[in-house]
Amino acid sequence: MGDYCQICHKKLERDEIAIYLKLVNRGAKEYLCIPCLADYFKCSQEVIHSRIKDLKEMGCTLFG
Ligand SMILES: [Zn+2]
C-alpha cells in the first residue's frame, strides 16, 4: 500500500488506516496518521492507541 497522511504526508501504518476507517469513515480512500487524527478529534494520541488496542482485542476485521 502507498497511503500517506492527508495532512502531514507521513507514510501510514496499516493500523492508522484501519482506525481511520473505524472512527471516521468506513468508505474513506484518504486517511490521517495517528497524530493528525488526534488533532482532528481534539484528543490525545494515547486515546487513539488505546482504541486500536481495544478493537484488536475484540477481533475487529479491519486490523491485521
Ligand atoms: Zn499526519
N, CA, C, O and the ligand as a Tripos MOL2 file, in Angstrom:
@<TRIPOS>MOLECULE
protein
  257   255    65     0     0
PROTEIN
NO_CHARGES

@<TRIPOS>ATOM
      1 N           0.8440   -1.2070    0.0000 N.3       1 MET1
      2 CA          0.0000    0.0000    0.0000 C.3       1 MET1
      3 C           0.8720    1.2470    0.0000 C.2       1 MET1
      4 O           1.9490    1.2600    0.5950 O.2       1 MET1
      5 N           0.4120    2.2730   -0.6560 N.am      2 GLY2
      6 CA          1.1550    3.5230   -0.6770 C.3       2 GLY2
      7 C           0.3050    4.6730   -0.1840 C.2       2 GLY2
      8 O           0.1300    5.6690   -0.8870 O.2       2 GLY2
      9 N          -0.2220    4.5430    1.0190 N.am      3 ASP3
     10 CA         -1.0940    5.5930    1.5310 C.3       3 ASP3
     11 C          -0.3570    6.5130    2.4870 C.2       3 ASP3
     12 O           0.4240    6.0820    3.3350 O.2       3 ASP3
     13 N          -0.6380    7.7970    2.3160 N.am      4 TYR4
     14 CA          0.0300    8.8180    3.1110 C.3       4 TYR4
     15 C          -0.9910    9.6900    3.8020 C.2       4 TYR4
     16 O          -2.0900    9.9060    3.2910 O.2       4 TYR4
     17 N          -0.6190   10.1950    4.9810 N.am      5 CYS5
     18 CA         -1.4850   11.1100    5.7240 C.3       5 CYS5
     19 C          -1.8250   12.3260    4.8710 C.2       5 CYS5
     20 O          -0.9440   12.9110    4.2420 O.2       5 CYS5
     21 N          -3.0840   12.7020    4.8470 N.am      6 GLN6
     22 CA         -3.5240   13.8480    4.0490 C.3       6 GLN6
     23 C          -3.0360   15.1780    4.5940 C.2       6 GLN6
     24 O          -3.0290   16.1690    3.8640 O.2       6 GLN6
     25 N          -2.6280   15.2280    5.8550 N.am      7 ILE7
     26 CA         -2.1700   16.4830    6.4440 C.3       7 ILE7
     27 C          -0.6460   16.5880    6.4380 C.2       7 ILE7
     28 O          -0.0930   17.5590    5.9220 O.2       7 ILE7
     29 N           0.0320   15.5980    7.0050 N.am      8 CYS8
     30 CA          1.4920   15.7130    7.1390 C.3       8 CYS8
     31 C           2.2550   14.8440    6.1420 C.2       8 CYS8
     32 O           3.4820   14.9080    6.0830 O.2       8 CYS8
     33 N           1.5460   14.0360    5.3610 N.am      9 HIS9
     34 CA          2.1360   13.2180    4.3000 C.3       9 HIS9
     35 C           3.0880   12.1310    4.7890 C.2       9 HIS9
     36 O           3.9160   11.6230    4.0330 O.2       9 HIS9
     37 N           2.9540   11.7850    6.0620 N.am     10 LYS10
     38 CA          3.7050   10.6500    6.5900 C.3      10 LYS10
     39 C           3.1570    9.3640    5.9680 C.2      10 LYS10
     40 O           1.9560    9.2580    5.7170 O.2      10 LYS10
     41 N           4.0380    8.3830    5.7190 N.am     11 LYS11
     42 CA          3.5800    7.0780    5.2600 C.3      11 LYS11
     43 C           2.8040    6.4140    6.3900 C.2      11 LYS11
     44 O           3.2570    6.3820    7.5340 O.2      11 LYS11
     45 N           1.6220    5.8800    6.0530 N.am     12 LEU12
     46 CA          0.7370    5.3500    7.0900 C.3      12 LEU12
     47 C           0.9630    3.8760    7.3630 C.2      12 LEU12
     48 O           1.2380    3.0840    6.4610 O.2      12 LEU12
     49 N           0.8410    3.5370    8.6210 N.am     13 GLU13
     50 CA          0.8330    2.1380    9.0450 C.3      13 GLU13
     51 C          -0.5560    1.5690    8.7800 C.2      13 GLU13
     52 O          -1.5390    2.3020    8.6820 O.2      13 GLU13
     53 N          -0.6110    0.2630    8.6690 N.am     14 ARG14
     54 CA         -1.8950   -0.3980    8.4790 C.3      14 ARG14
     55 C          -2.9080   -0.0570    9.5930 C.2      14 ARG14
     56 O          -4.0920    0.1490    9.3300 O.2      14 ARG14
     57 N          -2.4200   -0.0060   10.8160 N.am     15 ASP15
     58 CA         -3.2870    0.3300   11.9620 C.3      15 ASP15
     59 C          -3.8800    1.7210   11.8350 C.2      15 ASP15
     60 O          -5.0330    1.9470   12.2030 O.2      15 ASP15
     61 N          -3.0900    2.6560   11.3130 N.am     16 GLU16
     62 CA         -3.5610    4.0360   11.1950 C.3      16 GLU16
     63 C          -4.6920    4.1220   10.1720 C.2      16 GLU16
     64 O          -5.6530    4.8670   10.3660 O.2      16 GLU16
     65 N          -4.5790    3.3720    9.1000 N.am     17 ILE17
     66 CA         -5.6520    3.3270    8.1030 C.3      17 ILE17
     67 C          -6.8900    2.6690    8.7030 C.2      17 ILE17
     68 O          -8.0090    3.1500    8.5250 O.2      17 ILE17
     69 N          -6.6770    1.5700    9.4100 N.am     18 ALA18
     70 CA         -7.7990    0.8310    9.9860 C.3      18 ALA18
     71 C          -8.5710    1.6650   11.0130 C.2      18 ALA18
     72 O          -9.8020    1.6550   11.0260 O.2      18 ALA18
     73 N          -7.8490    2.3790   11.8640 N.am     19 ILE19
     74 CA         -8.5530    3.1550   12.9000 C.3      19 ILE19
     75 C          -9.2880    4.3340   12.2580 C.2      19 ILE19
     76 O         -10.3540    4.7330   12.7270 O.2      19 ILE19
     77 N          -8.7280    4.8770   11.2080 N.am     20 TYR20
     78 CA         -9.4040    5.9600   10.4940 C.3      20 TYR20
     79 C         -10.7220    5.4530    9.9010 C.2      20 TYR20
     80 O         -11.7620    6.0980   10.0330 O.2      20 TYR20
     81 N         -10.6620    4.3090    9.2590 N.am     21 LEU21
     82 CA        -11.8810    3.7090    8.6860 C.3      21 LEU21
     83 C         -12.9200    3.4580    9.7780 C.2      21 LEU21
     84 O         -14.1170    3.6780    9.5930 O.2      21 LEU21
     85 N         -12.4250    2.9950   10.9080 N.am     22 LYS22
     86 CA        -13.3120    2.6440   12.0160 C.3      22 LYS22
     87 C         -13.9330    3.8760   12.6700 C.2      22 LYS22
     88 O         -15.1330    3.8960   12.9460 O.2      22 LYS22
     89 N         -13.1210    4.9030   12.9170 N.am     23 LEU23
     90 CA        -13.5920    6.0500   13.7010 C.3      23 LEU23
     91 C         -14.1730    7.1640   12.8510 C.2      23 LEU23
     92 O         -15.0450    7.8990   13.3140 O.2      23 LEU23
     93 N         -13.7110    7.3030   11.6270 N.am     24 VAL24
     94 CA        -14.0990    8.4720   10.8390 C.3      24 VAL24
     95 C         -15.0590    8.0960    9.7090 C.2      24 VAL24
     96 O         -16.1770    8.6080    9.6410 O.2      24 VAL24
     97 N         -14.6250    7.2150    8.8410 N.am     25 ASN25
     98 CA        -15.4230    6.9590    7.6460 C.3      25 ASN25
     99 C         -15.0570    5.6030    7.0770 C.2      25 ASN25
    100 O         -13.9450    5.4070    6.5860 O.2      25 ASN25
    101 N         -15.9630    4.6960    7.1400 N.am     26 ARG26
    102 CA        -15.7320    3.3270    6.7020 C.3      26 ARG26
    103 C         -15.3770    3.2460    5.2140 C.2      26 ARG26
    104 O         -14.7150    2.3030    4.7810 O.2      26 ARG26
    105 N         -15.8220    4.2390    4.4350 N.am     27 GLY27
    106 CA        -15.5690    4.1990    3.0000 C.3      27 GLY27
    107 C         -14.4370    5.1060    2.5550 C.2      27 GLY27
    108 O         -14.2760    5.3530    1.3600 O.2      27 GLY27
    109 N         -13.6480    5.6070    3.5040 N.am     28 ALA28
    110 CA        -12.6000    6.5740    3.1730 C.3      28 ALA28
    111 C         -11.5550    5.9890    2.2340 C.2      28 ALA28
    112 O         -11.2230    4.8050    2.2990 O.2      28 ALA28
    113 N         -11.0420    6.8550    1.3550 N.am     29 LYS29
    114 CA         -9.9330    6.4750    0.4790 C.3      29 LYS29
    115 C          -8.6950    7.3040    0.8150 C.2      29 LYS29
    116 O          -7.6100    7.0580    0.2890 O.2      29 LYS29
    117 N          -8.8700    8.2790    1.6880 N.am     30 GLU30
    118 CA         -7.7650    9.1250    2.1300 C.3      30 GLU30
    119 C          -7.7960    9.0990    3.6430 C.2      30 GLU30
    120 O          -8.8650    9.0470    4.2510 O.2      30 GLU30
    121 N          -6.6090    9.1360    4.2530 N.am     31 TYR31
    122 CA         -6.5380    8.8790    5.6830 C.3      31 TYR31
    123 C          -5.6360    9.8660    6.4030 C.2      31 TYR31
    124 O          -4.9180   10.6510    5.7850 O.2      31 TYR31
    125 N          -5.6950    9.8020    7.7410 N.am     32 LEU32
    126 CA         -4.7930   10.5920    8.5720 C.3      32 LEU32
    127 C          -3.9550    9.6690    9.4550 C.2      32 LEU32
    128 O          -4.3920    8.5830    9.8380 O.2      32 LEU32
    129 N          -2.7400   10.1270    9.7680 N.am     33 CYS33
    130 CA         -1.9100    9.3850   10.7210 C.3      33 CYS33
    131 C          -2.4520    9.6070   12.1370 C.2      33 CYS33
    132 O          -3.3330   10.4410   12.3420 O.2      33 CYS33
    133 N          -1.9360    8.8780   13.0880 N.am     34 ILE34
    134 CA         -2.4670    8.9860   14.4500 C.3      34 ILE34
    135 C          -2.2950   10.3830   15.0620 C.2      34 ILE34
    136 O          -3.2470   10.8940   15.6520 O.2      34 ILE34
    137 N          -1.1290   11.0170   14.9500 N.am     35 PRO35
    138 CA         -1.0130   12.3810   15.4980 C.3      35 PRO35
    139 C          -2.0090   13.3690   14.8700 C.2      35 PRO35
    140 O          -2.5860   14.1950   15.5770 O.2      35 PRO35
    141 N          -2.2090   13.2880   13.5640 N.am     36 CYS36
    142 CA         -3.1620   14.1940   12.9020 C.3      36 CYS36
    143 C          -4.6010   13.8270   13.2630 C.2      36 CYS36
    144 O          -5.4510   14.7070   13.3980 O.2      36 CYS36
    145 N          -4.8740   12.5420   13.4170 N.am     37 LEU37
    146 CA         -6.2030   12.0940   13.8140 C.3      37 LEU37
    147 C          -6.5270   12.5700   15.2420 C.2      37 LEU37
    148 O          -7.6580   12.9560   15.5390 O.2      37 LEU37
    149 N          -5.5330   12.5340   16.0970 N.am     38 ALA38
    150 CA         -5.7040   13.0230   17.4740 C.3      38 ALA38
    151 C          -6.0560   14.5120   17.4570 C.2      38 ALA38
    152 O          -6.9300   14.9560   18.2020 O.2      38 ALA38
    153 N          -5.3760   15.2760   16.6100 N.am     39 ASP39
    154 CA         -5.6980   16.6990   16.4360 C.3      39 ASP39
    155 C          -7.1190   16.8850   15.9350 C.2      39 ASP39
    156 O          -7.8590   17.7400   16.4230 O.2      39 ASP39
    157 N          -7.4870   16.0800   14.9610 N.am     40 TYR40
    158 CA         -8.8100   16.1440   14.3550 C.3      40 TYR40
    159 C          -9.9000   15.9250   15.4000 C.2      40 TYR40
    160 O         -10.9190   16.6160   15.4020 O.2      40 TYR40
    161 N          -9.6770   14.9690   16.2770 N.am     41 PHE41
    162 CA        -10.6560   14.6790   17.3320 C.3      41 PHE41
    163 C         -10.4310   15.5100   18.5910 C.2      41 PHE41
    164 O         -11.2060   15.4140   19.5430 O.2      41 PHE41
    165 N          -9.3760   16.3240   18.6040 N.am     42 LYS42
    166 CA         -9.0090   17.0850   19.7930 C.3      42 LYS42
    167 C          -8.8620   16.1710   21.0050 C.2      42 LYS42
    168 O          -9.3250   16.4860   22.1020 O.2      42 LYS42
    169 N          -8.2160   15.0490   20.7850 N.am     43 CYS43
    170 CA         -7.9530   14.1260   21.8830 C.3      43 CYS43
    171 C          -6.4680   13.7920   21.8590 C.2      43 CYS43
    172 O          -5.7430   14.2510   20.9770 O.2      43 CYS43
    173 N          -6.0150   13.0010   22.8160 N.am     44 SER44
    174 CA         -4.6050   12.6360   22.8480 C.3      44 SER44
    175 C          -4.3590   11.4010   21.9690 C.2      44 SER44
    176 O          -5.2650   10.6080   21.7150 O.2      44 SER44
    177 N          -3.1190   11.2650   21.5180 N.am     45 GLN45
    178 CA         -2.7630   10.0830   20.7260 C.3      45 GLN45
    179 C          -2.9600    8.8110   21.5290 C.2      45 GLN45
    180 O          -3.2710    7.7480   20.9920 O.2      45 GLN45
    181 N          -2.7700    8.9570   22.8340 N.am     46 GLU46
    182 CA         -2.9690    7.8360   23.7600 C.3      46 GLU46
    183 C          -4.3680    7.2190   23.6200 C.2      46 GLU46
    184 O          -4.5210    5.9980   23.6160 O.2      46 GLU46
    185 N          -5.3750    8.0770   23.5070 N.am     47 VAL47
    186 CA         -6.7600    7.6210   23.3600 C.3      47 VAL47
    187 C          -6.9130    6.7780   22.0970 C.2      47 VAL47
    188 O          -7.5780    5.7430   22.1050 O.2      47 VAL47
    189 N          -6.2950    7.2310   21.0220 N.am     48 ILE48
    190 CA         -6.4050    6.5040   19.7550 C.3      48 ILE48
    191 C          -5.6660    5.1730   19.8250 C.2      48 ILE48
    192 O          -6.1640    4.1540   19.3460 O.2      48 ILE48
    193 N          -4.4750    5.1850   20.4240 N.am     49 HIS49
    194 CA         -3.7500    3.9190   20.5910 C.3      49 HIS49
    195 C          -4.5550    2.9330   21.4250 C.2      49 HIS49
    196 O          -4.5560    1.7330   21.1520 O.2      49 HIS49
    197 N          -5.2370    3.4440   22.4390 N.am     50 SER50
    198 CA         -5.9850    2.5340   23.2870 C.3      50 SER50
    199 C          -7.2310    2.0020   22.5640 C.2      50 SER50
    200 O          -7.6450    0.8660   22.7960 O.2      50 SER50
    201 N          -7.8350    2.8350   21.6780 N.am     51 ARG51
    202 CA         -8.9470    2.3600   20.8320 C.3      51 ARG51
    203 C          -8.4710    1.2520   19.8840 C.2      51 ARG51
    204 O          -9.1680    0.2570   19.6870 O.2      51 ARG51
    205 N          -7.2850    1.4300   19.3030 N.am     52 ILE52
    206 CA         -6.7300    0.4130   18.4020 C.3      52 ILE52
    207 C          -6.5490   -0.8990   19.1640 C.2      52 ILE52
    208 O          -6.8860   -1.9760   18.6720 O.2      52 ILE52
    209 N          -6.0110   -0.7810   20.3670 N.am     53 LYS53
    210 CA         -5.7700   -1.9760   21.1840 C.3      53 LYS53
    211 C          -7.0940   -2.6830   21.4980 C.2      53 LYS53
    212 O          -7.2050   -3.9020   21.3610 O.2      53 LYS53
    213 N          -8.0900   -1.9040   21.9200 N.am     54 ASP54
    214 CA         -9.4180   -2.4740   22.2280 C.3      54 ASP54
    215 C         -10.0020   -3.2020   21.0260 C.2      54 ASP54
    216 O         -10.5040   -4.3200   21.1410 O.2      54 ASP54
    217 N          -9.9270   -2.5480   19.8700 N.am     55 LEU55
    218 CA        -10.5210   -3.1280   18.6650 C.3      55 LEU55
    219 C          -9.8020   -4.4060   18.2530 C.2      55 LEU55
    220 O         -10.4260   -5.3640   17.7980 O.2      55 LEU55
    221 N          -8.4870   -4.4080   18.4170 N.am     56 LYS56
    222 CA         -7.7300   -5.6310   18.1010 C.3      56 LYS56
    223 C          -8.1510   -6.7630   19.0230 C.2      56 LYS56
    224 O          -8.3170   -7.9050   18.5950 O.2      56 LYS56
    225 N          -8.3190   -6.4250   20.2930 N.am     57 GLU57
    226 CA         -8.7130   -7.4480   21.2650 C.3      57 GLU57
    227 C         -10.1140   -7.9780   20.9780 C.2      57 GLU57
    228 O         -10.4250   -9.1330   21.2730 O.2      57 GLU57
    229 N         -10.9530   -7.1230   20.4020 N.am     58 MET58
    230 CA        -12.3120   -7.5580   20.0320 C.3      58 MET58
    231 C         -12.3140   -8.3500   18.7250 C.2      58 MET58
    232 O         -13.3460   -8.8760   18.3070 O.2      58 MET58
    233 N         -11.1470   -8.4280   18.0860 N.am     59 GLY59
    234 CA        -11.0520   -9.1830   16.8430 C.3      59 GLY59
    235 C         -11.6040   -8.4410   15.6370 C.2      59 GLY59
    236 O         -12.0810   -9.0580   14.6850 O.2      59 GLY59
    237 N         -11.5390   -7.1070   15.6800 N.am     60 CYS60
    238 CA        -12.0160   -6.3140   14.5550 C.3      60 CYS60
    239 C         -11.2980   -6.7180   13.2610 C.2      60 CYS60
    240 O         -10.0720   -6.8170   13.2200 O.2      60 CYS60
    241 N         -12.0720   -6.9460   12.2290 N.am     61 THR61
    242 CA        -11.5060   -7.4580   10.9780 C.3      61 THR61
    243 C         -10.7100   -6.4170   10.1920 C.2      61 THR61
    244 O          -9.9920   -6.7650    9.2550 O.2      61 THR61
    245 N         -10.8310   -5.1380   10.5700 N.am     62 LEU62
    246 CA        -10.0440   -4.1160    9.8760 C.3      62 LEU62
    247 C          -8.5710   -4.1710   10.2770 C.2      62 LEU62
    248 O          -7.7120   -3.6370    9.5750 O.2      62 LEU62
    249 N          -8.2830   -4.8150   11.4030 N.am     63 PHE63
    250 CA         -6.9030   -4.8680   11.8820 C.3      63 PHE63
    251 C          -6.2610   -6.2000   11.5640 C.2      63 PHE63
    252 O          -6.8760   -7.2580   11.7040 O.2      63 PHE63
    253 N          -5.0210   -6.1290   11.1360 N.am     64 GLY64
    254 CA         -4.3310   -7.3400   10.7110 C.3      64 GLY64
    255 C          -3.7390   -8.1270   11.8640 C.2      64 GLY64
    256 O          -3.1280   -9.1730   11.6470 O.2      64 GLY64
    257 ZN         -0.3610   13.1850    9.7200 Zn       65 ZN65
@<TRIPOS>BOND
     1     1     2 1
     2     2     3 1
     3     3     4 2
     4     3     5 am
     5     5     6 1
     6     6     7 1
     7     7     8 2
     8     7     9 am
     9     9    10 1
    10    10    11 1
    11    11    12 2
    12    11    13 am
    13    13    14 1
    14    14    15 1
    15    15    16 2
    16    15    17 am
    17    17    18 1
    18    18    19 1
    19    19    20 2
    20    19    21 am
    21    21    22 1
    22    22    23 1
    23    23    24 2
    24    23    25 am
    25    25    26 1
    26    26    27 1
    27    27    28 2
    28    27    29 am
    29    29    30 1
    30    30    31 1
    31    31    32 2
    32    31    33 am
    33    33    34 1
    34    34    35 1
    35    35    36 2
    36    35    37 am
    37    37    38 1
    38    38    39 1
    39    39    40 2
    40    39    41 am
    41    41    42 1
    42    42    43 1
    43    43    44 2
    44    43    45 am
    45    45    46 1
    46    46    47 1
    47    47    48 2
    48    47    49 am
    49    49    50 1
    50    50    51 1
    51    51    52 2
    52    51    53 am
    53    53    54 1
    54    54    55 1
    55    55    56 2
    56    55    57 am
    57    57    58 1
    58    58    59 1
    59    59    60 2
    60    59    61 am
    61    61    62 1
    62    62    63 1
    63    63    64 2
    64    63    65 am
    65    65    66 1
    66    66    67 1
    67    67    68 2
    68    67    69 am
    69    69    70 1
    70    70    71 1
    71    71    72 2
    72    71    73 am
    73    73    74 1
    74    74    75 1
    75    75    76 2
    76    75    77 am
    77    77    78 1
    78    78    79 1
    79    79    80 2
    80    79    81 am
    81    81    82 1
    82    82    83 1
    83    83    84 2
    84    83    85 am
    85    85    86 1
    86    86    87 1
    87    87    88 2
    88    87    89 am
    89    89    90 1
    90    90    91 1
    91    91    92 2
    92    91    93 am
    93    93    94 1
    94    94    95 1
    95    95    96 2
    96    95    97 am
    97    97    98 1
    98    98    99 1
    99    99   100 2
   100    99   101 am
   101   101   102 1
   102   102   103 1
   103   103   104 2
   104   103   105 am
   105   105   106 1
   106   106   107 1
   107   107   108 2
   108   107   109 am
   109   109   110 1
   110   110   111 1
   111   111   112 2
   112   111   113 am
   113   113   114 1
   114   114   115 1
   115   115   116 2
   116   115   117 am
   117   117   118 1
   118   118   119 1
   119   119   120 2
   120   119   121 am
   121   121   122 1
   122   122   123 1
   123   123   124 2
   124   123   125 am
   125   125   126 1
   126   126   127 1
   127   127   128 2
   128   127   129 am
   129   129   130 1
   130   130   131 1
   131   131   132 2
   132   131   133 am
   133   133   134 1
   134   134   135 1
   135   135   136 2
   136   135   137 am
   137   137   138 1
   138   138   139 1
   139   139   140 2
   140   139   141 am
   141   141   142 1
   142   142   143 1
   143   143   144 2
   144   143   145 am
   145   145   146 1
   146   146   147 1
   147   147   148 2
   148   147   149 am
   149   149   150 1
   150   150   151 1
   151   151   152 2
   152   151   153 am
   153   153   154 1
   154   154   155 1
   155   155   156 2
   156   155   157 am
   157   157   158 1
   158   158   159 1
   159   159   160 2
   160   159   161 am
   161   161   162 1
   162   162   163 1
   163   163   164 2
   164   163   165 am
   165   165   166 1
   166   166   167 1
   167   167   168 2
   168   167   169 am
   169   169   170 1
   170   170   171 1
   171   171   172 2
   172   171   173 am
   173   173   174 1
   174   174   175 1
   175   175   176 2
   176   175   177 am
   177   177   178 1
   178   178   179 1
   179   179   180 2
   180   179   181 am
   181   181   182 1
   182   182   183 1
   183   183   184 2
   184   183   185 am
   185   185   186 1
   186   186   187 1
   187   187   188 2
   188   187   189 am
   189   189   190 1
   190   190   191 1
   191   191   192 2
   192   191   193 am
   193   193   194 1
   194   194   195 1
   195   195   196 2
   196   195   197 am
   197   197   198 1
   198   198   199 1
   199   199   200 2
   200   199   201 am
   201   201   202 1
   202   202   203 1
   203   203   204 2
   204   203   205 am
   205   205   206 1
   206   206   207 1
   207   207   208 2
   208   207   209 am
   209   209   210 1
   210   210   211 1
   211   211   212 2
   212   211   213 am
   213   213   214 1
   214   214   215 1
   215   215   216 2
   216   215   217 am
   217   217   218 1
   218   218   219 1
   219   219   220 2
   220   219   221 am
   221   221   222 1
   222   222   223 1
   223   223   224 2
   224   223   225 am
   225   225   226 1
   226   226   227 1
   227   227   228 2
   228   227   229 am
   229   229   230 1
   230   230   231 1
   231   231   232 2
   232   231   233 am
   233   233   234 1
   234   234   235 1
   235   235   236 2
   236   235   237 am
   237   237   238 1
   238   238   239 1
   239   239   240 2
   240   239   241 am
   241   241   242 1
   242   242   243 1
   243   243   244 2
   244   243   245 am
   245   245   246 1
   246   246   247 1
   247   247   248 2
   248   247   249 am
   249   249   250 1
   250   250   251 1
   251   251   252 2
   252   251   253 am
   253   253   254 1
   254   254   255 1
   255   255   256 2
@<TRIPOS>SUBSTRUCTURE
     1 MET1         2 RESIDUE 1 A MET
     2 GLY2         6 RESIDUE 1 A GLY
     3 ASP3        10 RESIDUE 1 A ASP
     4 TYR4        14 RESIDUE 1 A TYR
     5 CYS5        18 RESIDUE 1 A CYS
     6 GLN6        22 RESIDUE 1 A GLN
     7 ILE7        26 RESIDUE 1 A ILE
     8 CYS8        30 RESIDUE 1 A CYS
     9 HIS9        34 RESIDUE 1 A HIS
    10 LYS10       38 RESIDUE 1 A LYS
    11 LYS11       42 RESIDUE 1 A LYS
    12 LEU12       46 RESIDUE 1 A LEU
    13 GLU13       50 RESIDUE 1 A GLU
    14 ARG14       54 RESIDUE 1 A ARG
    15 ASP15       58 RESIDUE 1 A ASP
    16 GLU16       62 RESIDUE 1 A GLU
    17 ILE17       66 RESIDUE 1 A ILE
    18 ALA18       70 RESIDUE 1 A ALA
    19 ILE19       74 RESIDUE 1 A ILE
    20 TYR20       78 RESIDUE 1 A TYR
    21 LEU21       82 RESIDUE 1 A LEU
    22 LYS22       86 RESIDUE 1 A LYS
    23 LEU23       90 RESIDUE 1 A LEU
    24 VAL24       94 RESIDUE 1 A VAL
    25 ASN25       98 RESIDUE 1 A ASN
    26 ARG26      102 RESIDUE 1 A ARG
    27 GLY27      106 RESIDUE 1 A GLY
    28 ALA28      110 RESIDUE 1 A ALA
    29 LYS29      114 RESIDUE 1 A LYS
    30 GLU30      118 RESIDUE 1 A GLU
    31 TYR31      122 RESIDUE 1 A TYR
    32 LEU32      126 RESIDUE 1 A LEU
    33 CYS33      130 RESIDUE 1 A CYS
    34 ILE34      134 RESIDUE 1 A ILE
    35 PRO35      138 RESIDUE 1 A PRO
    36 CYS36      142 RESIDUE 1 A CYS
    37 LEU37      146 RESIDUE 1 A LEU
    38 ALA38      150 RESIDUE 1 A ALA
    39 ASP39      154 RESIDUE 1 A ASP
    40 TYR40      158 RESIDUE 1 A TYR
    41 PHE41      162 RESIDUE 1 A PHE
    42 LYS42      166 RESIDUE 1 A LYS
    43 CYS43      170 RESIDUE 1 A CYS
    44 SER44      174 RESIDUE 1 A SER
    45 GLN45      178 RESIDUE 1 A GLN
    46 GLU46      182 RESIDUE 1 A GLU
    47 VAL47      186 RESIDUE 1 A VAL
    48 ILE48      190 RESIDUE 1 A ILE
    49 HIS49      194 RESIDUE 1 A HIS
    50 SER50      198 RESIDUE 1 A SER
    51 ARG51      202 RESIDUE 1 A ARG
    52 ILE52      206 RESIDUE 1 A ILE
    53 LYS53      210 RESIDUE 1 A LYS
    54 ASP54      214 RESIDUE 1 A ASP
    55 LEU55      218 RESIDUE 1 A LEU
    56 LYS56      222 RESIDUE 1 A LYS
    57 GLU57      226 RESIDUE 1 A GLU
    58 MET58      230 RESIDUE 1 A MET
    59 GLY59      234 RESIDUE 1 A GLY
    60 CYS60      238 RESIDUE 1 A CYS
    61 THR61      242 RESIDUE 1 A THR
    62 LEU62      246 RESIDUE 1 A LEU
    63 PHE63      250 RESIDUE 1 A PHE
    64 GLY64      254 RESIDUE 1 A GLY
    65 ZN65       257 GROUP 0 **** ****
